[in-house]
Structure formats: structure tokens, C-alpha cells
Amino acid sequence: MPADLRKAWFLAILASGTLDILSAFVFGGMAGVSPGQILRYVASGPFGDGVKEGGTGAAALGLGVHYSLMTVMVTVYFLVASRIEAARRYWYVAGPVYGFIIYLVMYWLIVPARFGTEPSLDPWRVGNALFSHFICVGLPMAYIASRAWPKSAFRSA
């Protein structure tokens, strides 16, 4: 991976990951859930329910899990963008579409499989999740990816 592309990849992880977790903190705070509780819940995915009762170390572990997941999400998007010009050229559409795909995978497959729960259909929760995945994850990731390739990579339309 060229240095400029690697820099963009890292920036996309940092931007999307930070915006996403801040969104979770804001929406969680509105529901009376602390940032520490959110991070411990994230950590409980791979490390078990006991982590939810942990302290600062468990919350830090959750932050690491969060950015690890974001690394996978960004890597997949960059691989797609490297092969599909429309994902770079029309980033403002591709980003929210990818965010929606991430939402479906996380909330309809991974979380229910891990925690044995049904996906929430509560409009407030769904709206929060879609906002986060469209605006905080998909858009910045796609925008940064679109700028990672030289303009000469775009064929004239």
C-alpha cells in the first residue's frame, strides 16, 4: 500500500471511529448510559459479559475493540473503492450505502448472534444507529477514500 493511501486509510479509521464512538456517547448519554458502560458493552462482545462489570481497564479494552472493528470496516471499504470507481466518484452515495450495510450486519447479524437478542425496531434506537452509520461512519470513510486515489484514476464521464 502506497504511503499516501496508508495515511488516508489510517485517517479514515481515526475519523470514522472517533465520530462513531462520540455519537454512541451522545445518544447513550441521552438514555442515561455512561461512556464507560458503552465501552464495556463493546468489550463484552469478544471478551464475555463479565467485562461489563469491569472498570477503566475494561472500558479501554472496549475502545480497542471498537477501533479494531472500525479497522476492518475501513479496510473493506478501501478494498471496494480500489476496485469500483463509483465508490470513489460518488462517495456521498457509496458512504451511506456502506454505512447501511454495516448497520445491517452489526444490528441484524452480529449483535443478535452474540447476545441472543432480537434487533430493536424502536424508531429512536434505529434512527440513532442509522444516523451514526450513515453520517459518522460511512460518509467520512468514503470521503477520505475518494481523496486517496489521484484524480487521474477517474475516467472522464
Summary of the structure (lengths in Angstrom):
residues: 157
radius of gyration: 16.5
end to end distance: 27.2
largest distance: 55.8
contacts: 479
relative contact order: 0.15
helix: 83%
strand: 0%
